[in-house]
Amino acid sequence: MGGGSALLLAPDHGFGAAGVNYYGKLPLDAETFLVRACPIVASYGAKDRWNRGLAEQFEQLLTRAHIAPDVKEYPEAGHSFLNNPGTWWFNALRVVHIAYHEQSAGRCPEKDH
């Protein structure tokens, strides 16, 4: 939900940048929509089963929309790798590659925002 909201608010709202993490669904007219967007930083985990290949697709889309791409895919991370709630039920999701990944989160520019 957070990445989707950031993407929808990126154009025409005066933001300096938007952080779109692990977001998989792009608007149908994404290229036209994003032409008016602020700079976008996007981070994906390569082990995210739901968003495989999306980092590259998103980077190409941003390039076509004339937005300097700042898209990174972290090889050892899965979905929600920046989230660290410390709860047992969230930690149990690690088996399906939904988990905090400290090494990747430490290198991610959005971690402090």
Buried (B, 14 or more C-beta within 10 A) or exposed (E): EEBBEBBBBBBEEEBEBBBBBBBBEBEEEBBEBBEEBBBBBBBBBBBBEEBBEBBEBBBEBBEEBEBEBBBBBBEEBBBBBBBBEEEEEBBEBEEEBBBBBEEBBEEBEBBEE
